[in-house]
Amino acid sequence: MPIDATQPYDDQNIFAKILRGEIPSKRVYEDDFAIAFHDINPQAPTHLLVIPKGDYVSWDDFSARAPDAEIAGFIRAVGAVARAAGLVEPGYRLLANIGQNGHQEVPHLHVHIFGGRPLGPMLAR
């Protein structure tokens, strides 16, 4: 069920538990600002999630509260993950769902990286 992106941060969400090591993940990247791991229900041949280590509900929350260094570090992490996965030359898609209308299901900011095949139009018409 989509969440309200204006709600307070819930430290019991699945990504918070992954960050704390309470739930296993197949990590592909980690630095001071972010971790990246394989999605457990991939929607493309390559489907990775990149999450900040801070407690941010959504992109709006992150862009409003995170220090500049954390914002830059997270954005650089997304790029590093895509490069390491070999997705730059063939192309890939980034997706961040925010709030109920955006169908955000986990109340922790996360960016999906999709690749490995032609992805078609962005939204169904």
Backbone as a printed PyTorch tensor [residue, N CA C, xyz], in Angstrom:
tensor([[[  0.8410,  -1.1820,   0.0000],
         [  0.0000,   0.0000,   0.0000],
         [  0.8860,   1.2460,   0.0000]],

        [[  0.6000,   2.2240,  -0.8510],
         [  1.3920,   3.4460,  -0.9000],
         [  1.3440,   4.1880,   0.4340]],

        [[  2.4370,   4.8660,   0.7470],
         [  2.5420,   5.5730,   2.0130],
         [  2.4070,   7.0760,   1.8140]],

        [[  2.1660,   7.7740,   2.9020],
         [  2.1170,   9.2290,   2.9250],
         [  3.5370,   9.7230,   3.1400]],

        [[  4.1130,  10.3890,   2.1540],
         [  5.5140,  10.8240,   2.2150],
         [  5.7440,  11.9360,   3.2340]],

        [[  4.6910,  12.4710,   3.8360],
         [  4.8660,  13.5130,   4.8410],
         [  4.8660,  12.9400,   6.2560]],

        [[  4.6790,  11.6320,   6.3890],
         [  4.6550,  11.0110,   7.7190],
         [  6.0420,  11.0360,   8.3410]],

        [[  6.1240,  10.9240,   9.6770],
         [  7.4470,  10.8500,  10.3100],
         [  8.1660,   9.5610,   9.9090]],

        [[  9.4730,   9.5860,  10.0120],
         [ 10.2750,   8.4200,   9.6650],
         [  9.9690,   7.2650,  10.6110]],

        [[  9.7600,   6.0880,  10.0420],
         [  9.5000,   4.8570,  10.8080],
         [ 10.7610,   4.0070,  10.7770]],

        [[ 11.4600,   3.9020,  11.9050],
         [ 12.7210,   3.1640,  11.9140],
         [ 12.5370,   1.6440,  11.8940]],

        [[ 11.2920,   1.1880,  11.7430],
         [ 11.0250,  -0.2450,  11.6050],
         [ 10.7410,  -0.6330,  10.1530]],

        [[ 10.9060,   0.3090,   9.2140],
         [ 10.6720,  -0.0380,   7.8070],
         [ 11.7670,  -0.9920,   7.3260]],

        [[ 11.4830,  -1.7120,   6.2480],
         [ 12.3910,  -2.7620,   5.7710],
         [ 13.7760,  -2.2310,   5.4210]],

        [[ 13.8700,  -1.0200,   4.8590],
         [ 15.1790,  -0.4960,   4.4900],
         [ 15.9890,  -0.0930,   5.7170]],

        [[ 15.3340,   0.4210,   6.7460],
         [ 16.0330,   0.7140,   8.0060],
         [ 16.5910,  -0.5820,   8.5980]],

        [[ 15.8280,  -1.6540,   8.5010],
         [ 16.2900,  -2.9490,   9.0120],
         [ 17.4500,  -3.4860,   8.1740]],

        [[ 17.4080,  -3.2710,   6.8650],
         [ 18.5320,  -3.6740,   5.9990],
         [ 19.7780,  -2.8710,   6.3660]],

        [[ 19.6240,  -1.5670,   6.5870],
         [ 20.7660,  -0.7280,   6.9690],
         [ 21.3960,  -1.2170,   8.2750]],

        [[ 20.5660,  -1.6640,   9.2130],
         [ 21.0750,  -2.1380,  10.5060],
         [ 21.5760,  -3.5800,  10.4460]],

        [[ 21.4050,  -4.2430,   9.3020],
         [ 21.8470,  -5.6250,   9.1700],
         [ 20.8870,  -6.6380,   9.7640]],

        [[ 19.6720,  -6.2280,  10.0880],
         [ 18.6720,  -7.1330,  10.6580],
         [ 18.0110,  -7.9960,   9.5890]],

        [[ 18.0200,  -7.5110,   8.3660],
         [ 17.4820,  -8.2490,   7.2200],
         [ 18.6050,  -8.3370,   6.1920]],

        [[ 18.8760,  -9.5270,   5.6600],
         [ 19.9670,  -9.6390,   4.6800],
         [ 19.6060,  -8.9850,   3.3520]],

        [[ 20.6380,  -8.5690,   2.6410],
         [ 20.4640,  -8.0280,   1.2940],
         [ 21.7030,  -8.3980,   0.4970]],

        [[ 21.5290,  -8.4470,  -0.8150],
         [ 22.6520,  -8.7280,  -1.7000],
         [ 23.2490,  -7.3840,  -2.1250]],

        [[ 24.1330,  -6.8640,  -1.2720],
         [ 24.7080,  -5.5360,  -1.4860],
         [ 25.7050,  -5.5390,  -2.6380]],

        [[ 25.6580,  -4.4460,  -3.3860],
         [ 26.6080,  -4.2580,  -4.4850],
         [ 27.4630,  -3.0060,  -4.2830]],

        [[ 27.1130,  -2.1870,  -3.2820],
         [ 27.8220,  -0.9230,  -3.0790],
         [ 27.5450,  -0.4380,  -1.6640]],

        [[ 28.5600,   0.1940,  -1.0790],
         [ 28.3670,   0.8840,   0.1970],
         [ 29.4560,   1.9330,   0.3490]],

        [[ 29.0620,   3.1080,   0.8320],
         [ 30.0060,   4.1480,   1.2090],
         [ 29.4410,   4.8610,   2.4320]],

        [[ 29.9710,   6.0380,   2.7510],
         [ 29.5260,   6.7560,   3.9420],
         [ 28.0880,   7.2560,   3.8490]],

        [[ 27.5600,   7.3800,   2.6290],
         [ 26.2620,   8.0080,   2.4360],
         [ 25.1430,   7.0700,   2.0070]],

        [[ 25.4930,   5.9350,   1.3940],
         [ 24.4590,   5.1050,   0.7630],
         [ 24.8670,   3.6450,   0.7220]],

        [[ 23.8560,   2.8070,   0.5400],
         [ 24.0920,   1.4100,   0.1720],
         [ 23.2280,   1.1040,  -1.0410]],

        [[ 23.6550,   0.1010,  -1.8030],
         [ 22.8770,  -0.3600,  -2.9560],
         [ 22.8260,  -1.8730,  -2.8980]],

        [[ 21.6890,  -2.4030,  -3.3160],
         [ 21.4950,  -3.8490,  -3.2710],
         [ 20.4850,  -4.2570,  -4.3300]],

        [[ 20.4530,  -5.5440,  -4.6330],
         [ 19.5160,  -6.0830,  -5.6050],
         [ 18.1020,  -6.0820,  -5.0360]],

        [[ 17.1420,  -5.6860,  -5.8690],
         [ 15.7320,  -5.7510,  -5.4910],
         [ 15.3270,  -7.2120,  -5.3840]],

        [[ 14.5360,  -7.5710,  -4.3700],
         [ 14.1340,  -8.9730,  -4.1970],
         [ 13.0390,  -9.3890,  -5.1770]],

        [[ 12.4350,  -8.4220,  -5.8590],
         [ 11.3970,  -8.7040,  -6.8480],
         [ 11.7290,  -7.9140,  -8.1160]],

        [[ 12.7930,  -8.3180,  -8.8460],
         [ 13.2670,  -7.4980,  -9.9640],
         [ 12.2440,  -7.3440, -11.0850]],

        [[ 12.1940,  -6.1150, -11.6070],
         [ 11.2890,  -5.7790, -12.7060],
         [ 12.0310,  -5.6350, -14.0290]],

        [[ 13.3370,  -5.8860, -14.0250],
         [ 14.1820,  -5.8240, -15.2200],
         [ 15.3780,  -6.7330, -14.9500]],

        [[ 16.1420,  -7.1010, -15.9910],
         [ 17.3070,  -7.9580, -15.7520],
         [ 18.2630,  -7.3880, -14.6980]],

        [[ 18.4430,  -6.0700, -14.6910],
         [ 19.1710,  -5.4080, -13.6150],
         [ 18.1760,  -4.5070, -12.8980]],

        [[ 17.9950,  -4.7430, -11.6080],
         [ 17.0990,  -3.9110, -10.7930],
         [ 17.7570,  -3.7620,  -9.4290]],

        [[ 18.3500,  -2.5920,  -9.2360],
         [ 19.0660,  -2.2960,  -8.0050],
         [ 18.3480,  -1.1760,  -7.2580]],

        [[ 18.4920,  -1.1690,  -5.9480],
         [ 17.9610,  -0.1030,  -5.1120],
         [ 19.1400,   0.6100,  -4.4600]],

        [[ 19.0820,   1.9310,  -4.4350],
         [ 20.0880,   2.7300,  -3.7500],
         [ 19.3470,   3.5260,  -2.6860]],

        [[ 19.8270,   3.4130,  -1.4370],
         [ 19.1700,   4.1220,  -0.3350],
         [ 20.2070,   4.9250,   0.4430]],

        [[ 19.8100,   6.1130,   0.9170],
         [ 20.7170,   6.8570,   1.7770],
         [ 20.7740,   6.2060,   3.1530]],

        [[ 21.8640,   6.4090,   3.8450],
         [ 22.0010,   5.8620,   5.1910],
         [ 21.2300,   6.6740,   6.2310]],

        [[ 20.8530,   7.8980,   5.8820],
         [ 20.0910,   8.7360,   6.8100],
         [ 18.6220,   8.3800,   6.8190]],

        [[ 17.9240,   8.8890,   7.8080],
         [ 16.5020,   8.5750,   8.0070],
         [ 15.5890,   9.5680,   7.2800]],

        [[ 15.4580,   9.3530,   5.9730],
         [ 14.6460,  10.2260,   5.1260],
         [ 13.4880,   9.4400,   4.5480]],

        [[ 12.2900,   9.9810,   4.6640],
         [ 11.0920,   9.2990,   4.1810],
         [ 11.0200,   9.3260,   2.6570]],

        [[ 11.3520,  10.4620,   2.0560],
         [ 11.1220,  10.6510,   0.6230],
         [ 12.1550,  11.6120,   0.0440]],

        [[ 12.0880,  11.7920,  -1.2760],
         [ 12.9780,  12.7490,  -1.9420],
         [ 12.7450,  14.1480,  -1.3860]],

        [[ 11.4930,  14.5030,  -1.1400],
         [ 11.1710,  15.8180,  -0.5930],
         [ 11.8170,  15.9940,   0.7780]],

        [[ 11.6700,  15.0130,   1.6340],
         [ 12.2570,  15.0400,   2.9750],
         [ 13.7840,  15.1580,   2.8790]],

        [[ 14.3880,  14.3470,   2.0190],
         [ 15.8410,  14.3320,   1.8300],
         [ 16.3490,  15.6780,   1.3280]],

        [[ 15.7110,  16.2110,   0.2930],
         [ 16.1860,  17.4660,  -0.2980],
         [ 15.9960,  18.6430,   0.6520]],

        [[ 15.0440,  18.5520,   1.5620],
         [ 14.7980,  19.6320,   2.5200],
         [ 15.6980,  19.5440,   3.7470]],

        [[ 16.0470,  18.3280,   4.2010],
         [ 16.7430,  18.1850,   5.4840],
         [ 18.1970,  17.7380,   5.4160]],

        [[ 18.5830,  17.0450,   4.3720],
         [ 19.9390,  16.4850,   4.3350],
         [ 20.9820,  17.5830,   4.1190]],

        [[ 22.1300,  17.4450,   4.7800],
         [ 23.2200,  18.3860,   4.5110],
         [ 23.7130,  18.2420,   3.0720]],

        [[ 24.2960,  19.3080,   2.5420],
         [ 24.7660,  19.3070,   1.1580],
         [ 25.7000,  18.1370,   0.8550]],

        [[ 26.6060,  17.8200,   1.7720],
         [ 27.5560,  16.7240,   1.5350],
         [ 26.8260,  15.3890,   1.4020]],

        [[ 25.7690,  15.2020,   2.1730],
         [ 25.0100,  13.9510,   2.1020],
         [ 24.2300,  13.8660,   0.7880]],

        [[ 23.6630,  14.9720,   0.3490],
         [ 22.9510,  14.9950,  -0.9310],
         [ 23.9200,  14.6690,  -2.0690]],

        [[ 25.0600,  15.3430,  -2.0890],
         [ 26.0560,  15.0840,  -3.1390],
         [ 26.5430,  13.6440,  -3.0740]],

        [[ 26.8060,  13.1450,  -1.8730],
         [ 27.2890,  11.7740,  -1.7210],
         [ 26.2870,  10.7510,  -2.2090]],

        [[ 25.0130,  10.9740,  -1.9190],
         [ 23.9830,  10.0380,  -2.3620],
         [ 23.8530,  10.0450,  -3.8810]],

        [[ 23.8180,  11.2180,  -4.4730],
         [ 23.6950,  11.3150,  -5.9290],
         [ 24.9080,  10.6760,  -6.6040]],

        [[ 26.0810,  10.9000,  -6.0550],
         [ 27.2820,  10.2590,  -6.6110],
         [ 27.2190,   8.7530,  -6.4560]],

        [[ 26.6620,   8.2730,  -5.3620],
         [ 26.5190,   6.8280,  -5.1530],
         [ 25.6220,   6.2200,  -6.2260]],

        [[ 24.5160,   6.8830,  -6.5560],
         [ 23.6160,   6.3790,  -7.6030],
         [ 24.3810,   6.2420,  -8.9170]],

        [[ 25.1650,   7.2490,  -9.2710],
         [ 25.9610,   7.1890, -10.4960],
         [ 26.9960,   6.0800, -10.4500]],

        [[ 27.6660,   5.9290,  -9.3250],
         [ 28.6900,   4.8860,  -9.1860],
         [ 28.0830,   3.4960,  -9.3260]],

        [[ 26.8990,   3.2930,  -8.7790],
         [ 26.2320,   1.9910,  -8.8730],
         [ 25.8720,   1.6850, -10.3230]],

        [[ 25.3240,   2.6620, -11.0330],
         [ 24.9620,   2.4610, -12.4440],
         [ 26.2030,   2.1600, -13.2850]],

        [[ 27.2920,   2.8940, -13.0460],
         [ 28.5420,   2.6390, -13.7860],
         [ 29.0710,   1.2460, -13.4870]],

        [[ 29.1090,   0.8770, -12.2150],
         [ 29.6430,  -0.4360, -11.8280],
         [ 28.8150,  -1.5750, -12.4140]],

        [[ 27.5220,  -1.3390, -12.6150],
         [ 26.6390,  -2.3640, -13.1880],
         [ 26.7360,  -2.4110, -14.7130]],

        [[ 27.5360,  -1.5230, -15.3070],
         [ 27.7080,  -1.5130, -16.7580],
         [ 26.5090,  -0.9770, -17.5140]],

        [[ 25.7700,  -0.0750, -16.8900],
         [ 24.5140,   0.3920, -17.4890],
         [ 24.6210,   1.7120, -18.2420]],

        [[ 25.7300,   2.4090, -18.1340],
         [ 25.8010,   3.7490, -18.7120],
         [ 25.6700,   3.7150, -20.2320]],

        [[ 26.4720,   2.9070, -20.9050],
         [ 26.4610,   2.8990, -22.3770],
         [ 25.1410,   2.3900, -22.9450]],

        [[ 24.5870,   1.2640, -22.4640],
         [ 23.3180,   0.8440, -23.0690],
         [ 22.1370,   1.6810, -22.6000]],

        [[ 22.2720,   2.3260, -21.4600],
         [ 21.1970,   3.1520, -20.9090],
         [ 20.4490,   2.4560, -19.7890]],

        [[ 19.8250,   3.2590, -18.9480],
         [ 19.0980,   2.7350, -17.7970],
         [ 18.0500,   3.7420, -17.3670]],

        [[ 17.2560,   3.3630, -16.4020],
         [ 16.2130,   4.2390, -15.8760],
         [ 16.3780,   4.3670, -14.3750]],

        [[ 16.2110,   5.5950, -13.8720],
         [ 16.1400,   5.8610, -12.4430],
         [ 14.6970,   6.1540, -12.0980]],

        [[ 14.2530,   5.6380, -10.9570],
         [ 12.8850,   5.8850, -10.5240],
         [ 12.8630,   6.0540,  -9.0200]],

        [[ 12.2480,   7.1270,  -8.5600],
         [ 12.0010,   7.3370,  -7.1340],
         [ 10.5180,   7.6310,  -6.9770]],

        [[  9.8060,   6.7420,  -6.3360],
         [  8.3840,   6.9360,  -6.0810],
         [  8.2310,   7.7400,  -4.7910]],

        [[  7.3700,   8.7720,  -4.8310],
         [  7.1740,   9.6090,  -3.6610],
         [  5.6940,   9.7050,  -3.3400]],

        [[  5.3290,   9.3060,  -2.1350],
         [  3.9740,   9.4630,  -1.6300],
         [  2.9550,   8.5380,  -2.2570]],

        [[  1.7080,   8.7780,  -1.9030],
         [  0.6140,   7.9060,  -2.3330],
         [  0.4110,   7.9130,  -3.8390]],

        [[  0.3530,   9.0800,  -4.4630],
         [  0.1340,   9.1260,  -5.9140],
         [  1.3120,   8.5640,  -6.6870]],

        [[  2.5120,   8.6390,  -6.1110],
         [  3.7050,   8.0770,  -6.7400],
         [  3.8840,   6.5950,  -6.4270]],

        [[  3.0020,   6.0470,  -5.6130],
         [  2.9940,   4.6300,  -5.2230],
         [  4.2570,   4.2260,  -4.4530]],

        [[  4.6980,   5.0990,  -3.5470],
         [  5.8220,   4.7640,  -2.6760],
         [  5.3490,   3.7450,  -1.6480]],

        [[  6.0400,   2.5980,  -1.5760],
         [  5.6120,   1.5260,  -0.6800],
         [  6.4450,   1.4070,   0.5880]],

        [[  7.6870,   1.8810,   0.5620],
         [  8.5500,   1.8210,   1.7450],
         [  8.8800,   3.2500,   2.1560]],

        [[  8.6260,   3.6190,   3.4210],
         [  8.8350,   4.9980,   3.8530],
         [ 10.2970,   5.3240,   4.1780]],

        [[ 11.1720,   4.9910,   3.2320],
         [ 12.5900,   5.3690,   3.2970],
         [ 12.9640,   5.7120,   1.8600]],

        [[ 13.5370,   6.8920,   1.6540],
         [ 13.9230,   7.2860,   0.2980],
         [ 14.7080,   6.1710,  -0.3690]],

        [[ 14.3400,   5.8420,  -1.5850],
         [ 15.0970,   4.8640,  -2.3630],
         [ 14.9410,   5.1720,  -3.8440]],

        [[ 16.0230,   4.8860,  -4.5650],
         [ 16.0370,   5.0730,  -6.0080],
         [ 16.2110,   3.7040,  -6.6390]],

        [[ 15.3170,   3.3830,  -7.5640],
         [ 15.4270,   2.1580,  -8.3490],
         [ 16.3120,   2.4370,  -9.5520]],

        [[ 17.2030,   1.5090,  -9.8780],
         [ 17.9720,   1.5540, -11.1170],
         [ 17.5620,   0.3310, -11.9270]],

        [[ 16.9730,   0.5790, -13.0930],
         [ 16.5280,  -0.4970, -13.9870],
         [ 17.4000,  -0.5120, -15.2310]],

        [[ 17.7750,  -1.6810, -15.7000],
         [ 18.5340,  -1.7790, -16.9360],
         [ 18.6280,  -3.2090, -17.4070]],

        [[ 19.4390,  -3.3950, -18.4450],
         [ 19.6700,  -4.7360, -18.9650],
         [ 18.8040,  -5.1050, -20.1540]],

        [[ 17.8830,  -4.2280, -20.5400],
         [ 17.0390,  -4.4500, -21.7180],
         [ 16.3630,  -3.1370, -22.0580]],

        [[ 15.8350,  -2.9970, -23.2940],
         [ 15.0440,  -1.8060, -23.6070],
         [ 13.8220,  -1.7570, -22.6690]],

        [[ 13.5660,  -0.6160, -22.0830],
         [ 12.5470,  -0.5070, -21.0440],
         [ 11.2150,   0.0220, -21.5360]],

        [[ 11.1470,   0.5030, -22.7470],
         [  9.8730,   0.9980, -23.2620],
         [  9.5070,   2.3530, -22.6900]],

        [[  8.2890,   2.8010, -22.9690],
         [  7.8700,   4.1240, -22.4940],
         [  7.8240,   4.1670, -20.9680]],

        [[  7.9790,   5.3740, -20.4480],
         [  8.0610,   5.5220, -19.0140],
         [  6.7480,   5.2020, -18.3000]],

        [[  5.6380,   5.6630, -18.8250],
         [  4.3430,   5.4210, -18.2010],
         [  3.3940,   4.8200, -19.2280]],

        [[  2.5040,   3.9650, -18.7580],
         [  1.4720,   3.4260, -19.6490],
         [  0.5570,   4.5810, -20.0480]],

        [[  0.1500,   4.5700, -21.3010],
         [ -0.7090,   5.6740, -21.7640],
         [ -2.1530,   5.3120, -21.6760]]])
